[in-house]
Amino acid sequence: MDIVKWLCGGIVAVAWGILSLPARATPVDYVASQRGLGETSIPMTGLALLELPPLQESTPFLPDLERKIVLKLRERRVYLYVGEQVQASYPVAVGKPGWETPTGMFKVMHMVKNPTWKNPFNGTVVPPGPANPLGDRLIVFTPIGNKGYAGFHGTTNESLIGQAVSHGCVRMKNNDIRAFFEAVELGTPVIVKP
């Protein structure tokens, strides 16, 4: 059994079977005898002994590295950074002429599993499911004037990934957007470069 006690600004550990004190000896007497001082005349009254709680298993210190999303429109690729290291990279489809994906600095504003899609042209609502053009994940990062919002989402046609075909959003393969969704959070910076 290990006992750790605080004694006058120092720690004295008594480990069962490793360190034993002479019968009737105090920790002060033991330290004095180890240093060749003989018995002490310090009375134990008035010395406060404080038993400390057992030590907890420590976890190594890991800095909380900032995550950021960098979308490169010309490359048709999105990168997820943790600190300065690329954690993941995915091919994407971007906005077509007249509906370009906006460039600039943004932040993740909304994250939705199984989103409902509203057609911006005729108002038709498509519920969650295999026919939904957003797929089953949506990560919104900016409004686009009165046209709605731009975000990352899945697709019903993965063969269009790598092209400029969307209405400003960033389409991703469905498995890619699921992994991406789990790796980011609200407030994650989004940098969109030409």
Helices and strands as residue ranges (DSSP letters): E 2-7, E 10-15, H 27-34, E 49-51, E 67-72, E 77-82, E 85-91, E 94-95, E 104-107, E 110-113, E 117-118, E 125-126, E 137-143, E 149-153, G 158-160, E 164-166, E 170-171, H 174-183, E 189-193
